[in-house]
Amino acid sequence: MILEQPSLARQLELVFRELKEELALLTSGTVFVQIRNNVVGKFGIRHFPLESKGTELKKIETGLTETHQNSFFQTAMESLKLKRWTHGEIQFDFAMRQNTLCTSVTFESNYNMASVLKDSFKD
């Protein structure tokens, strides 16, 4: 039995669902999604769990609300329309500034030299 791979959009939905509790504890960071053959492999969040004012460190008590997370997810879904490669990483940066969610997206495509060399010597 062969199961069809879910779309990249559906996989991204699963990623954000899995990260929901962690995002609720963060006010900034980077969600990363590593992709190979349009399949999500590794994913997670890079973040600093502490903030400081001067020399005083304090733990972040609240993070992204459900509304903020929904907005963040919609931005991530819209960004998929711009992806033109099958192997790489997408980084979704986020930060709360004056109770407004600010986001940016970075695409990184990856290529394997062995594949390039193999393809260049085909008859």
Protein Blocks (a to p, Z undefined) as FASTA:
>chain_A
ZZddddfklmmmmmmmmmmmmmmmpcbdcdddddeehiafbdcddddfbdcehjaccddf
bdcdfklmmmmmmmmmmmmmmpccfbdcdddddddeehiacddddddddddfklmmmmmm
pZZ
